[in-house]
Amino acid sequence: MDRHDGSGIDPADQWVLDPDTGAYRLRLPSDAPPAPTVPRQGGRQVPRQGGRARPEERPPAPAPGGRRRAGAPPSRRAKRSVKRRVLMWTAGTLGFLVLGGSAGAYLLYRHFDGNIATVDVGTAGSKNATSKEAVNILVIGTDSRQGLGAKYGDAGSVGHADTTILFHVAKDRSNATAMSIPRDMVTGIPDCPTKQKDGSTKTIPGTPQGRFSPRFNESLGQSGRDPGCTMRTVTEITGLPVDHFVLVNFEAVKTLSTAVGGVPVCLTHPIKDTTRDGEGSHLDLPAGPSKVQGEQALAFVRTRHSLKNGSDLDRIDLQKQFLASMIRQMKSGDTLTDPTKLFKLANAATKSLTVDTGIGGVAKLTELAKDLSRVDPEHITFTTLPVKDNPAEGTRHATVVVDDTRAPALFKAIKDDVSLTKPKKKPAAADSKLRGPKADPSQVRVDVFNGGGPQGAAQETLQWLQNTKGVTHATNGGNAGGGKQDRTTLEYAPDQADQARALAAMMGLPASALRPAADDPAADDATGADDATSGANMTLTLGGDYLGAGNPLAEPDRLPETIPQSRADKQECVG
């Protein structure tokens, strides 16, 4: 990989062996340029000084020109320079943690490239590491115990999708949403083409949704399903295309949390998990703030039996807190300015990752991380796919299903790049179309078309308007031409503004749904005549955001109020 910072120094040469400590460290800008090396016995290399090979045990000589000698504390200027150059992509571990790196940092050690495992998911995902469009990355935490012994349960488990987060980054990189997907959610799994070792493709038959199965976590591992199957399942549930996946295992949590010096967490009450037979986490933490790493960090993200309801949904809250804290820890000065921590983090990260071929390798991960690192943690929001108890189970509550009344609003917000952080106050002019006198329902004339709603949406709306709102001059226009549209729209003539305001109030249409006639620029202010003088009907086209007759449509740039959320830049106590 040939990447340079303008200094003519290959990034691989930026890591040097410190003879005082015997450990690798990041070369600082104030250090002397890399010196030629000579081979030593055993193939090791040591720098030349003054034309002679310097013995490894000799203390470093003072640097010429008053430069800081090796081992001395770095200057403030050097620290700032290091912070700009830190390994940006290392924060790409645990999937969306690509955002944890510092912008402009790109130094990579070449051997890290060989640490990363890849899976060819075929037509699922993107072949390009970056995009000028929005990016969706699926983070999958597998519960595979292979190679770990019986300590964590079934040692022969191939691993399922135990923890899954869809990480969406907006097109303009202004915000990101991390949506957790419950593993015990009953959902259908589509057919899945998988690449075999001999290069052939084997299609694993899908499983339709039943009353109690399959569960979402079976989209990985079961019947030989690979991460591409999980990507396809997420797309089928949400309607959102998935560009890439990042797969991590138990060891990733242990090594990464240790590499950053521990991850701060906070509990509302103490947790002591004593469940046996490998199912329990053995977590033992007091209420209040703690710092976890290694085995204790793994226990923190695994525990659920000792939580309020002992459910996966409770555990998701802990995991969201852990990942948000990991982002803050990776961006902290303690990590960014410590070469030893950076080296450990980079090594742990690459060894922990399995990714799709589209981002396979250090160069592609770096390219992706540079692109995504523009998102500030303040605008990274964690949420959970809205679900409800599976009605087929009665009071057992072992599984959940998608909540069809709340989930569509979240999926739409993600698709439309809506930030789930607190939106900026909209200018008053944005709602000017909704202000003014409204026509009587008997004067409202409208043709209703179905342009993206469920089958029968136009007829359902027509009956609702006629029978409950008194709009007698409404007709069913059938299916709209021109293809499916995402949002509901209401088109009207300048002299129908009062009718449009009346219908918008009845249906809960946002101002953005109102489309004044394009042939009269003055109509944009929707201040047309109060009387319904036009004999033509307005055109109401129901879009993909249609939630049923009588259900108001959420403003596209506003947060759905029923969706719980937390932010990456704030620590909250959970449990």
N, C-alpha and C positions, 0 to 999 in steps of 0.2 A: 504494500500500500504506500503510495507516494503522496504524502500530505505534508505541506510545509506552512509555516507561519510567517513567511517573508524573511526569515533570518537565514534561510539556507540550511537549517538544521532539521533533519528528519525527526518526526515525533518519537520514533523508537530510541533515538539518542538522547532524549530529554530525561530518561531515567538512568541514573548512575549509581554505582556501588560506592557507598560511603565507607572508606577504610577504617574510620573510627568506630563505627557501630556494626559493620558487617552486613548492613541492610541496604536495600535499594531506597533511594530518595529521588524526588523530583528536582531536576536541575533548575536553579533559580537564575533569573536574568542577570544578576550581579556576579554569577560565577564566570570563570574564564571559559573560553570556547572549548569544545571537546578536543582533547588532545589525542594524538595518534596512540595506538595501543600495540603492545607486543605480546606474543603468546608466552604463557608461563607453563611450567610443568603441570600436566593434567588438563591442559587446554584452557585454563582461566586467563583472563586478560586484565592487565593493570595499566593505568595511564603512564605515559612518559612524562618526565619533568627534566628540563635541561638536557634532553638527548639521552638520558639514562632511564632505565626502568626503575621506578620507585618501589622499594620494598613495601609490601602491604602493611607491615607493622609500624612503619615510620610515620610519626605525626605529620599532618599536613603543614607545608611551609606557608609563610605569609603570602597572600596573593599580591602580585605587583600592583602598584598604583593605588595602594590603600584599600583595595577591594576586600570585602568581607571574606575571611578565611573559612574553610569548611568547619562546621561545628558551632560557629557563632550564631547568635539569634538573628533571624532575618530582620531587615529594616522594615519600616512601615511601607515604604515604597515597594519593597520586594513582596511583602504580603499582599498588597493590592494587585500586583502583577500576577502572583500565583492564583489569586482568586479569579482573575479573568481567564486563567488558562486551565482550570481544573477539568477533570474528566467529565465532561457534560453527560455523555451517554451512560455513565455508570448509574445514574439515577433512573435509567430505563428499566432497571430490575423491578420485579414485582409489577411488571406490566406498565401501567400508566405512570410509574415513578420516573419515567423518562423526564418528567418535568422538574425533577429535583435538582438537576445539574445547573451550573452557572452559565449564562449566555456567553458565548465566545470561547468557552473551554473546549479543547478538542484533542489534547494529547493522549495518545493511545500506545500501548505496548503491543508489539506485533504478535507475540505469542498468545495474547488473549483471544485472537481470532479462532484459534484451534479449540478453544474451550466450548464454543457455542454449538449446540446440536440443532439441527433443522428438520422440518417435516414438510414434504411437498403436498399441499392440500388441493392441488389441481386447480379447478376453476373457482374454488372458493377463495375469496380474498383478492388482493392486488399484487401485481408483480413489481410495482414501483414502491420504493421506500418512502417517498414523500409525494405530496399532492398539493395542488393549489385549491383543492376543495376541502370540505370537512373530512376529518379522519376518525374512523372507529376502530379501536383496538380492543380485542377481547383478552382479558387477563384471566387465566385459568389456574387455580391452585389445585393440584391433584392430591388425592389421599393415598397414593401408591406407597406401600410399605416395602416394596422389593429392595433387598439389600440392607434393610434396617433392622431385621430380626423381628421378634415377637413383641418388642417393647411398646410399639404403638398399635398393636392389634394384629390383624391377619397379615402375616409376613408374606403371603403369596398374592396379595391383592394387586391387580394390575393398575389400579387407580381409576377413579371416576372424577367427574367435575365437582369436587367438594366445595370449592369457593370460586365463584365466577363473577367478574365485574366487566361491564361494557363501558369502556372509557371513550367518550365522545369529545373531540376537540373541534370547536367552531371553525368555519372557513376562514374568518379573519383572525383566528387565534386569540380572540379577546376573552374567551371563557372555555371551561371544560366541565363536563358532567360525568361522574363516575356512578353508574347504576348497578347495584348488587342484584344478582339473580338468585333467588332461593333455590337450594339444591333439591328440596323436597316438593317442588312445584310439579303437579301432574300436568303433563303437556305431551302433545304428539312429537315424534321425532321423524324427520323426513328421510327418504332414501339418501344414501351417502356413498359416493364413489371414493375409494381409498387406493392410494398407490401402494403396490406391493414391492418387496425387496427385488424381485426380478424385473421391475419396471412396468409390469402389467397393472391394470386397474380392476379392482373388485368392488362391485356395488353391494353395500350392505343394506338389506331391505329396511325400510322405515317401520315404525311402530305407531299406529294411530292412537289418539288419546282415548283412554278408557275411564272408568269411574275411579280407579285407584292407581293406575299405572299407564304409561311409564313415568318415572320421575325424571326431572331435568338432568340430574347428575348421571343418568344412564346414557346421555349423549356422548360420553367419552368412556372408552374402555370396554363397555359392554359389546359383545359380539365382534370385537376388533375395531370398534369405532375410534377414529383418530380426532385430533382437535378440529379438523375441517368439518366433522359432523356436528360438533358443538357450535361452530360458526354458523352453519346452515340452520341449526335449530333456533338460534337467537334471531336470525333474520326472519324466519317463519313466524316467530312470536311477536316481534316488534315491528317488522317491516323495514328495519334499518340494515343496510349492507354492512358487512364486517370486512375491513381491509386487511387486518393482521391479527395474529394471536401471539401471546407470550405465555408459556407454560412454566410453572415453578412447582417445586416439591417441598417436602418437610424441611430438607436440609437448607433450602434457600432462605427460609425464615431465620433459621439458626445462624447461618454464616453471615447474612447481611446485617442482622441486628447487632451482631458482635463487631462487624467491620466498622460500623458507625459509632461504636462505643456505647451502645444501648439506646433504647427507644423510650422516651417518657410516655407514661400512660396515667390514667386517673380513674378510680372506681368510686361509685356512690356508696358502696357497702363492701365489706370484706368478702373474698371468695376463697373457699377451700373445697376443691374438688377431690373427693376420695373414691370416686367410682373405680371399680376394678376391671380386670379382664381386658385391659388394653383400650377400653372405650373411654375411660376418663382421661383428663389432661393432667391431673395432680397439681393443678395451679393452686398456690397458696399465697395470696396477696392481701394486704390490709386495705381498708378504705383510704381514699385520698391519693395523692400522687406517688408514683413509683417509677423505676426505670428497669426495663426488662431487656434481656438479651439471651442468645443461645437457647438452651432448653426451656428456660422460663418464658421467652418470647413465643416459642412454638406453643407452649401450654396456653398462653394468653389468647392466641388466635384460634385454638382448637376447643377451648372449654365451652360447654353449653349445659351440661347436666346440673351444674350448681347455680345457673342463672334463674331469673324470676320464673319463666315458664319452661325452662329446660329445652328450649327450641332452637332451631337453626336461625330463626329471625332475631332472637336475642343475641346469638353469637355474631350475626352480621354487624350489629351495632359496635361490638368490641373490635371487629376487624376494620371497620371504617375509621374508628379512632386510631388504631395502630398504624394504618397506612397514611392517614393525614399527618400523624406525628413523625412518621418516617420521612415524609417529604420535607417537613420543617427541619428535621435533623440533618438531612442531606444538604440542605441549603444553608445551614448554619456555618458561621465562621470557623468553628472548631473542626468541622469536616473539610471545608473548602481550603483551608490554609495548612492542613496537616498532610504532608506527602505520604507518610506511612499509612494513615487512614485511607487516603485515596487509592494507594496501591492495593491494600487489602480489600477495599470495596470493589475495585475493578476486577480483581481476581475472583472474589466471591460471586460477583454479578455474572460474569461470563460462564463460570462453572455451573451456575444455577439455572441458566436459561435454555429452554427449547423454544424455537420460534419458527415461523413459516419461512420459506425460501425467499420471499419478497424482502425480508429484513434480516436474512441470514448473514452473519459476519459483522465484524467490528465496523467496517466502513459504512455499511447500510444502516446499522443501528445509530451510528454517530450522525449520519445525515438526517435520520428521522428525529433524533433527539434535538438537534439544532433547530429543526423546524418547529417542534412542539414546545421548546423551552421558553417561548415568548409568553406563555400563559402564566400569569402571576397566581400564586397559591390563594390569594384573596378571592379569585374568581374561579376556583376549582370547587365544585359542589359535590358532596356525596349524597346519594339517595338510594332507595330500594324500589325495585319493580313492585307496583301495587298488587297485592294478593289478598285473598280472603280464605277462611277455612273451607276445606273441601266439603261441600254440603252432603256428599255421598257417605261421609264417615260419621255423621251425627256429632256426638260429643267427644269423639276420640282425638281429633285434632292432630293426626300424625302427618297429614299432607295439606297442601294449599293449592289453590288454582288462581289463575289471573283474574283480577278484579276488573271486569269489562266496563265498569262505570268510571273508574279512575285512571286505569292504565293508558287508554288512548290519548288522554290529555298530555301525559308525560312523554309518550312516544312522539307525539306531534311537536312538543316543545323541543325535544332533542333534535328531531329532524329539521326544525326551523332555526336551529342554532340559538334558541332562547336561553339566556343565562338564568340559572336558578338562584343566583345571588340577587340581593335586593336591587330591583331595577331603578334606573334614574327616573325622576319625576317627568312625566311627559308634558310637553308644552300644551297650554290650554287650547291652542288652535287645532290640535289633533282631533278633538271631539266636536269641532264646530258643525260637522255634518249632522250631529244628533241634537243640536240645540235649535229651538224654534217651534212654531205651532205644528200640531199633528192633525192629520185628517181623521174624520170619523171612520171607524172600521167599515161602515157600509159604503164609503167612497173609495176604499182601497181596491185597486184592480191589479191582479198579479197572475202571471203564468208560472207554475212551479215545475222545475226540471230537476232530474236526478243526474248530477254530474260526477258523483264519486261516493255517495252514501250507499248504505245497504239496499238490497232489492226491496222495492215497495216504499222507499223513503218519500218519494213525491206524493203518492196517494195518501200515506200516513199524515204528511204535513197538510195536505189539502183538507182532509177530513177534520183535522185539529183546528185549522183556521176557520172553517165554515161552522163547525159545531160548537166550538168553545169561545171563539173570538168575534164571531159575527161578520167575518169577511166573506160576503156572499158572492163577490165578483172575483173568484179565484178558480183557476182551471189547472188540470194536470197536463203538463206538456210532455210527459214521458221522459225518455233518456235524452240528455243533452248531447249535441254533436261536438266534435272537436276533441274527443278523448277525455280521460278522467282528470279532474282538477282536485287539488288538495284542500282548498278553502271555499267556503260558501260565499257567494257574491249576490248582490242585489243591484241590478242596473235599472236606471230610471231617467226620464227626461227632466229638463230644468223645471218644468211646471208641475212635476210630480214629487218635489222635495218633501212636501208635507205628508204625502202617502208613504214615502220611503221612511221618514222618521217614525211614523205610526207603526209600520210593519217591523222596523228594527226594534222598537220598544216591546212589541208583542213577543218577538222571537229571541230577544237578547242578543241581537247582532252587534258586533263591535263596529266602531266607525270605519275601520279598514275594510269592512265587507261592502260598504256602500260605494257604488261606482256611478257617479253622475255622467250624463252623456258627454262623450269626448268632443263632440262638435261645438260645444260652447264652453270655453275656458272659464267663464264667470260662474259656471255651475259648480265648480270645485268647492265653493263656499256653502253650497246647498242652501242658498237663501232665495230660492225661486218663489213663485206665487203661492199663496196659501190655498187657493182653490184648486181642486182636481179638474182642470180644464181639458186634459189630454184624454182622448178616447182610447188610446192604446194602453195595453197592460204593461206593467213593469215586469222584469224578468228575474226571478229568484232561482238561482242554480245551487243546489245542495252539493257541497263538496265532501272530501274525506274527513273533515272535522265535524260532520253532522253527528250529533249524539242522541237523536230522537226528538220527536215533536215535543215542544215545550221545554226542552233543555237548552239553556242559554249557551252560547259559544264563548269560550275564553278568549280574551284579547291575545293575539299571537305573541306579543312581546311582554306578557305578564306571567308570573309564576302561578301555576295551578295551586290553589290554596290548600288543597287536601294532601299534597305531596310532602312528606317529611324530608328534611335536609340538614346537612351540616357542612361546614366549610373547612378547607385544608389549612387555613391560616389561624384557626382558633382551636384551642384545646378545651374539650368538654368532658366532664366526668360522666361515665356511663356505668351500666351494670345493674 
